[in-house]
Amino acid sequence: MARPSRSEQTYYAQLAAVMVRETKTIKQAASELGMAFTNEELLALEKRKGFQEVLWAERHRFYKELATDPERGKISIIGQMIFNIQKLQDAGQAEKAIEGLLKMAKVEGYVGADQQVSVFTSVTPKDLEEAKRTIVERLKQGGGITQEPGTA
């Protein structure tokens, strides 16, 4: 297969950009850009190896932009979740909206294992016994207790 000409590469790139960034079909993108193609021509174009390479390159550029956006973070993710949950509610899909709210609560740390933080994960029973002895000794020196805890 022949390499696409410069003019082909230009409109390949324009079509791919609209398709990827606006989630449109090739037909919608061509129409938006004022390109006059028949349905058959668009189907053939979409299958061309050269166009597929341009389309994938554009997808990767777009994904890279999204991944490296300094504004992207937990708050941005939660905002997107709220937006989409509202769209589900507006569409009458309450069950899916509730699932989305639960997932959002997990991201925010209201639900799930993320909310419990153990500060004793690296503490051994030996460490605890040593700390107990130290505390008891200090209390005895200060006159705070007369017998060791746990003995009556």
N, C-alpha and C positions, 0 to 999 in steps of 0.2 A: 504494500500500500504506500502510496506517495505521501510525502510529508506535507502537512497543511501549509498553504501559502500564508504570507504575513496578514493579508486581509481576513483569511479564515481564522487564523490564530486570534486576531483582534475580536472578531465577533464570538468566537468560542469563549474567550475570557469574559466578555460582556454578559453572555448568556449564563455562563457558570456562576458569575458573581451574583446575578439576580436570583438564580435558582437556589444557591446556597444561603445567601444572606436574608432572603425573603421567603424561603421555603415554598418556592413556586415550581410548577412543572415547566418543562422546556417550552411548551405551547404558550403558557402564561407569560413566561419571560420574554419570548420572541414578540408576543403581542405588545407587552409593555415597552419594549425597546423599538417598536415600530418596524420590525423585520417581517417582510412578507415571505413566508414559507408555507407550503401546503403541509397537511398533516403527514403525508408520506415522507416528504423531505425532512421533516422534524424527527420522525421515527428513525430514519436512516442516519441522520446527523447524530442523534443521541447514542446510537450504537457504534459509531466510529471510534476507533482506538485513540486517535488524536484528541477527540473531544472528551473522551472518558479520562484521559490523562490530565487534561486541563481542569476538568470538573473535580477530580480527586485532589489536585494541587490546590485548588481554591478551597475545598473543604478543609484541607489540612491547615492552610493559612488562617481560615476563619476560626477553627478550633484552637489554634495557637493563640490568636488574639483573645479569645474568651478565657483561656487558661492563664494568660499572663496579665490580664487586666488588673491593675492595682486596686480598683474599686470592688473587685469581687471578694467576698468574704462571707462569714456566717450571717451577718445582717442582710446582705444582698440575697443570699439563699433563702432566708426566712421570708423576705419580701416577695420573692418569686413564688414561694409556697402559698403565701396569703393570697396573692393574685389568682393563682390557679385554683385554689380551694374555693374562692368566691365565684369563679367561672363555673365550677362544678355545681355549686349551690344554685346559681342562676339557671343552670340547665336542668335543675330538678333532680340532680344525682346526689341526694343527701348521703347515701351510704358511702360513696367514694369520697365525698367531702369530709365525712367523719374520719375515714381512714387517713386522709391527708392531714387533718388536725392532729391525729394521734402521732403521725410521723413528724409533724412540726414540733409537737411537744417533746419528742425524743431529741430532735436537733437542739432545742432550746434547753434540754437537760431537766425538764419537769418530770419525765417518765423514763424508766429504764435504769440499767446498771450505771450509767454515766453519772447519776446524781449521788451515788455512794462512793466515797473515796476512803480507802482504808489507809490509815497512817501507820499501821502495825504490820504491813506486809513483809518487812525484812527483820522484824523483831522475833527472836527465838525465845523459847521458854527459859533458857539460861539467862538471857538478857533481862527478862521480866523478874526473875528471882533476884538477880543482882540489884536491879533498881529497887525492889521491895526491901532488901537488906539495907541499902543506902538510906532510904527514907526512914526506916525504923530506927537506924542508928542516929540520924539527925534529930529525930523527934525525942529520942531518949536523952540526948545531950541537952536539948532545950527544955527538958522536963515536961514535954507534952503528953507522954504516955508512960504507963508503968508496966504494961505487959505487951507482948507481941500480938498483932492482929491475927485472928483465927484461933487463938488459944483462950479458953475460958476457964 
